[in-house]
Amino acid sequence: MNFQFYLHKNQNKPAKPAVYKHAIVIGGSIAGLTTARVLTDHFEQVTVIERDGPSDATEFRKGAPQARHPHALLARGQQILEQQFPGLVAELIEGGAVPMDMGRDFAFFIDGAWCQPYQSKIMSTACSRPRLESAIYRRLAAHPKVRFMHEQEVLGLCVDEQKVRVTGIQLRERGNPMAAINELAADLVVDASGRDSHAPQWLESLGYTAPQETMINAFPGYATRIFKRPADFKETWKGLYILAMAPNHSRGAVIMPLEGDRWHVCLVGMAGDYPPTDEEGFWNFLRSLPSSRFYDVLKEAEPLTAPYGYRRAENRLRYFEKLPRHLEGFLATGDAVYAFNPVYGQGMTVAAMASLALDECLKAQRHQHGDQTLGGLAKQFQTKLAGVIAGPWQMATGQDVLWPACEGGQKPDRITQMINGYMERVIRTMPYNIAVADAFFHVQNMLKPPTSLFHPKVLWNVLRPGSRQPALEQRVERVMTPEPVLASGD
Ligand SMILES: Cc1cc2nc3c(=O)[nH]c(=O)nc-3n(C[C@H](O)[C@H](O)[C@H](O)COP(=O)(O)OP(=O)(O)OC[C@H]3O[C@@H](n4cnc5c(N)ncnc54)[C@H](O)[C@@H]3O)c2cc1C
């Protein structure tokens, strides 16, 4: 397949010629790939350094262990990726990925009730994380300006004599402590090395302050396995979701479709109620969910893998924008800056949004300084990124802080408490009101800002008396096997 066509976001409007020489991106995962794509519009050469081998559609990489768990690509993330890599979505669908309308195809069970199906036109595409990543990787690897260096580990930063500006990185062959440490020069270094980034230590070793960080941990845990979808499966939903709800419903689960007529099944336990990864424990947890629907469909399906656990999904935010002094030419993005409890599937989409923020900052830099300097860019970018992160951070942590077991963060002030309380009410109203569900899905998919949930129409639907009575209307019929109606706590 010829990937050259993606070179410009808008083919009728070629990007301005690059003015800077060489940029290095540390980490070739979603944040690294989207960042590298943007940098090709501004630099003559972009090198992505990744400690793993090339991304493959069917292999899980050691460096991205979370990829074994369902990775929902939100509508906004999909829009950005399609803009950066035209034809990506069609390629994924051709390869078996499943297009999903958020309101119609995903059945949500919240606080004892199922959301009503409706056509939302909020579209995303479900596939495995390796399939998505490798499709992006192959397109970027075909870019004439991009070079990947695999099996190489970045060990630290190189700086000028005054230690004010980054001049490159130190790297070594992965897993070979006897190998030589080499240096690679660059004008810009972007750290996209994920949750375990060493950027704070690298900065400290150069005499800079490490960014302060907030950790909010409601002790989520996941156990995921892949099932073959039964050939005679008749129901019209494509994905199922039981939302764990603080403070009493610690158990949730999700079924997401995967290429190859498979299901990605993930059990979710909050507040340390970790789902087991042994066979018996997995099925017992499934049986204990507040809706029997998961167990009923899965007992007819063939498991293709053993359960795989994950317990490091706490929320963590590093305040790079507040550093008293920035190392010029050094930026951090993606999970290296923010890492969310993935309950709302935000990480990849925010990474893509961060790449757009970088594009804007680089355009402004060029407008102001031409090709003269990248000075000031670090502060500009980290400040802009903080603005991008604020809404998703509130979304991810707003529910988590309601768990009594939750650790970290500051005690929320009265306004934050009111916002969290209102958000909780929005979520609990979703099964009874399509307009509220639609408003929430638009925010969750980052198509609208969180403030849109405070529009008078939404406020009224959420706060009016009887807002959580069963609705009469059923716009789209979704075929579901009957199950006993559970009481919803109002
Ligand atoms: C359980 C779980 C489920 C999730 N589900 C979703 C979801 O449904 N939807 C969603 O959008 N997001 C989800 N996420 C978040 C998502 O995985 C990340 O936000 C996304 O991968 C972007 O991360 P990243 O590129 O910044 O870092 P990562 O994906 O962690 O990648 C970092 C890369 O850097 C490389 N690297 C690290 N150190 C070095 C070094 N020193 N030198 C060279 N290379 C290095 C690693 O090998 C790796 O490839 C989930 C996360 C978890 C934990």
PDBQT file of the ligand as one rigid body, heavy atoms in Angstrom, charges set to zero:
ROOT
HETATM    1  C1  LIG A 501      -5.240  -0.718  31.447  1.00  0.00    +0.000 C 
HETATM    2  C2  LIG A 501      -5.230   0.455  30.516  1.00  0.00    +0.000 A 
HETATM    3  C3  LIG A 501      -6.251   0.612  29.592  1.00  0.00    +0.000 A 
HETATM    4  C4  LIG A 501      -6.265   1.719  28.769  1.00  0.00    +0.000 A 
HETATM    5  N1  LIG A 501      -7.332   1.890  27.918  1.00  0.00    +0.000 NA
HETATM    6  C5  LIG A 501      -7.366   2.977  27.135  1.00  0.00    +0.000 A 
HETATM    7  C6  LIG A 501      -8.466   3.196  26.263  1.00  0.00    +0.000 A 
HETATM    8  O1  LIG A 501      -9.454   2.450  26.267  1.00  0.00    +0.000 OA
HETATM    9  N2  LIG A 501      -8.424   4.276  25.442  1.00  0.00    +0.000 N 
HETATM   10  C7  LIG A 501      -7.376   5.161  25.453  1.00  0.00    +0.000 A 
HETATM   11  O2  LIG A 501      -7.389   6.131  24.686  1.00  0.00    +0.000 OA
HETATM   12  N3  LIG A 501      -6.345   4.997  26.283  1.00  0.00    +0.000 NA
HETATM   13  C8  LIG A 501      -6.303   3.938  27.117  1.00  0.00    +0.000 A 
HETATM   14  N4  LIG A 501      -5.252   3.774  27.955  1.00  0.00    +0.000 N 
HETATM   15  C9  LIG A 501      -4.168   4.780  27.949  1.00  0.00    +0.000 C 
HETATM   16  C10 LIG A 501      -3.229   4.582  26.763  1.00  0.00    +0.000 C 
HETATM   17  O3  LIG A 501      -2.642   3.294  26.820  1.00  0.00    +0.000 OA
HETATM   18  C11 LIG A 501      -2.139   5.656  26.722  1.00  0.00    +0.000 C 
HETATM   19  O4  LIG A 501      -2.647   6.901  27.086  1.00  0.00    +0.000 OA
HETATM   20  C12 LIG A 501      -1.570   5.750  25.308  1.00  0.00    +0.000 C 
HETATM   21  O5  LIG A 501      -0.891   4.573  24.994  1.00  0.00    +0.000 OA
HETATM   22  C13 LIG A 501      -0.601   6.908  25.107  1.00  0.00    +0.000 C 
HETATM   23  O6  LIG A 501       0.500   6.674  25.879  1.00  0.00    +0.000 OA
HETATM   24  P1  LIG A 501       1.971   7.122  25.503  1.00  0.00    +0.000 P 
HETATM   25  O7  LIG A 501       2.230   6.999  24.043  1.00  0.00    +0.000 OA
HETATM   26  O8  LIG A 501       2.204   8.431  26.136  1.00  0.00    +0.000 OA
HETATM   27  O9  LIG A 501       2.824   6.065  26.337  1.00  0.00    +0.000 OA
HETATM   28  P2  LIG A 501       2.926   4.495  26.179  1.00  0.00    +0.000 P 
HETATM   29  O10 LIG A 501       1.827   3.948  25.364  1.00  0.00    +0.000 OA
HETATM   30  O11 LIG A 501       3.127   3.956  27.530  1.00  0.00    +0.000 OA
HETATM   31  O12 LIG A 501       4.263   4.320  25.352  1.00  0.00    +0.000 OA
HETATM   32  C14 LIG A 501       5.527   4.703  25.793  1.00  0.00    +0.000 C 
HETATM   33  C15 LIG A 501       6.541   4.154  24.782  1.00  0.00    +0.000 C 
HETATM   34  O13 LIG A 501       7.829   4.629  25.122  1.00  0.00    +0.000 OA
HETATM   35  C16 LIG A 501       8.776   3.551  25.034  1.00  0.00    +0.000 C 
HETATM   36  N5  LIG A 501       9.853   3.893  25.954  1.00  0.00    +0.000 N 
HETATM   37  C17 LIG A 501       9.760   4.045  27.296  1.00  0.00    +0.000 A 
HETATM   38  N6  LIG A 501      10.946   4.414  27.820  1.00  0.00    +0.000 NA
HETATM   39  C18 LIG A 501      11.810   4.502  26.770  1.00  0.00    +0.000 A 
HETATM   40  C19 LIG A 501      13.200   4.845  26.667  1.00  0.00    +0.000 A 
HETATM   41  N7  LIG A 501      13.911   5.217  27.751  1.00  0.00    +0.000 N 
HETATM   42  N8  LIG A 501      13.759   4.817  25.445  1.00  0.00    +0.000 NA
HETATM   43  C20 LIG A 501      13.044   4.462  24.332  1.00  0.00    +0.000 A 
HETATM   44  N9  LIG A 501      11.744   4.139  24.377  1.00  0.00    +0.000 NA
HETATM   45  C21 LIG A 501      11.131   4.171  25.580  1.00  0.00    +0.000 A 
HETATM   46  C22 LIG A 501       7.962   2.324  25.430  1.00  0.00    +0.000 C 
HETATM   47  O14 LIG A 501       8.529   1.137  24.943  1.00  0.00    +0.000 OA
HETATM   48  C23 LIG A 501       6.604   2.634  24.793  1.00  0.00    +0.000 C 
HETATM   49  O15 LIG A 501       6.512   2.180  23.478  1.00  0.00    +0.000 OA
HETATM   50  C24 LIG A 501      -5.218   2.685  28.822  1.00  0.00    +0.000 A 
HETATM   51  C25 LIG A 501      -4.191   2.523  29.743  1.00  0.00    +0.000 A 
HETATM   52  C26 LIG A 501      -4.205   1.440  30.595  1.00  0.00    +0.000 A 
HETATM   53  C27 LIG A 501      -3.101   1.329  31.612  1.00  0.00    +0.000 C 
ENDROOT
TORSDOF 0
